[in-house]
Amino acid sequence: MNLASQKSPPDYSPGGNPPSPAPLLPPAIEIPREFAGMRVDAALAKLFLQHSRGRLQDWLKAGLIRIDGRQVEAKYRLLGGERMTCAEQLAVPPTPSFSDAAEAIALAIVYEDAALLVIDKPAGLVVHPGNGNPSGTLLNALLHHAPQLAELPRAGIVHRLDKDTSGLLVVAKTLTAQTDLVRQLQARTVRRHYLALALGQVERDGVIDAPLGRHPTQRTKMAVVRSGAGGSKEARTHYQVRERFARATLLECRLETGRTHQIRVHLASIKHPLAGDKTYGKTCSGDPRLDAFPRQALHAWRLALAHPVLGEEMQWESSLPQDFAALLAELRQPPQGLLGDRA
């Protein structure tokens, strides 16, 4: 299969300067009479499509949205005709949530329009600042490229890739687009395909259906945990064999869920950890070329979703990065005398 990038869809850019930020909610509205009997959070989600129901529930819980001057729970049933008011912090244009965070870091932009960005992230680039990585991240680069992203939660980032995983990642450029993309992710309609070089001989295609949670003793790691255990979340990875080598198998993995380190942990759980994965893998595979690979051999090569404004299905592909492609080329020419092979 050709791994080269596909032609980008037609541009959807209106041009000009980005619009000035708008209030998150109007200061006050009257609840329509036909909403009688509805839960207040459901009614607000219908009235304000640019916000997720979860975000509106948080504002209700914090007392930032009131009904007839009273704080109510999300499950409160409306009579219709009530007056909704919101706190000043929602009724005035938001101030940027990041200050002095923009950094001139090069971005490989696969596609961009007024609603979203698709980035081809290189291995080694952290997506979001955190402990040990206060700067030099994809978020810092995004704020330099599009300063208006400072007005959005997480600068429009809706999903992540591990630091040493390369490939495609989508970023929203408006609050409406961000809400829509989050809903698509929750509905599992965003299709994310990865190329993964797993150690050993994977015999056949399969599905790994195993819940993930924090490792019980090593809190920086994830692990397969029993269903129902504290913090566990369902996780499902589909995989297909693409190519076999003497000591490894190239897989195409499709995420049905998107948990932290999901592919890495799932493949390790079936005794086929990723080549180069120092956290979940092993250091001696019997092939020094695999053992010397400096990162997990994982690349997010295909991304497909519905455009949050146009509604059209869009798909992008990314070529394998040079280091991954070079490793595969070497493995296609196995040297003599691998460990465990007969002379």
Secondary structure, DSSP 4 states (H G I P E B T S, - for coil): ---SPPPPPPP----SSPPPP--SS-SEEEPPGGGTTSBHHHHHHHH-TTS-HHHHHHHHHTTSEEETTB---TTPBP-SS-EEEE-HHHHSPPPPS-SS--------EEEE-SSEEEEEEPTT--SS-BTTBSSSSHHHHHHHH-GGGGGSGGGGB-S---TT-EEEEEEESSHHHHHHHHHHHHTT-SEEEEEEEEES---S-EEEE--EEE-SS-TTSEEE--TTSTT-B--EEEEEEEEE-SSEEEEEEEESS--TTHHHHHHHHTT-PBTT-TTTS-S--S-HHHHT--S--EEEEEEEEE-TTT--EEEEE-PPPHHHHHHHHHHTSPPS--TT---
